Amino acid sequence: MKAFIDEHREVYGVEPICKVLPIAPSTYYEHAARKADPSRISVRAKRDALLCSQIKRVWDENFQVYGADKVWLQLGREGVAVARCTVERLMKQMELSGAIRGKAVKTTVSDRAVPCPLDRVNRHFRAPRPNALWVSDFTYVSTWQGFAYVAFIVDVFARRIVGWRVSPSARADFVLDALEQALHRRRPVHRGGLIHHSDRGSQYLAIRYSERLAQAGIEASVGSVGDSYDNALAETLNGLYKAELIHRRGPWRSLAQLELATLDWVDWYNNRRLLGSIGNIPPAEAEARYYAQLNDHAAAA
């Protein structure tokens, strides 16, 4: 309202405009005086201005997807003392909001005639250490060149993305590429107790995929058909990916553009995104803490 009065006061005058708008002339004149003389600005207004710049910076640095909770937590990690309600008030004032997840989309195409491994997870998505349980799933993204398919493999311990792949087709090769990336990065111990869990999609039940898991000494686990709860953690990641990147940064012109953006998002997600399920710290930090504790225990022994 004050900006509107600033723009039109020369034509209509302040008092006539204030009669129409829900603002007193004295309030506007005080605003104008502070604008002309910054020394009259209150301590709270000065602090709000400083906080606004910090809030906007945190929001921009995190894909513009954080709501008040995550912005407040990140500011706290940076040593900025501020109340959560203040962050919420200032974000509302600046019209900043977090990403909102949409409905999950079913991508599972199964063949009941194909034998599959047992469900060794039973919806218990917890792991005592890294490389104990991986979950896999894929989703699709519409681009101007047609549909693209994006596969992820997540280490359940810290929710870290350990493998991913963008492909123009949903054949078994592209989920196998994501698996190869995960194996290269993590180098799990052969027959070291690692379980790989997926839904009953034909890509994950393909002979080549099953053979590669066996070759790496990884035990396969498969959930039930069409039941998102049986692969809930992977479904959650797909939802975050769609809400935080796909729906906010589109439209997507090409596969190459999508692949580059996914690379940036995965790097942010693994190294900087705060995850409530692991104590509002990034996945990489959670794993680093685990290995630091192991080293401390080994040194104490």
Order of alpha helices (4+ residues) and beta strands (2+ residues): alpha-alpha-alpha-alpha-alpha-alpha-beta-beta-beta-alpha-beta-alpha-alpha-beta-alpha-alpha-alpha
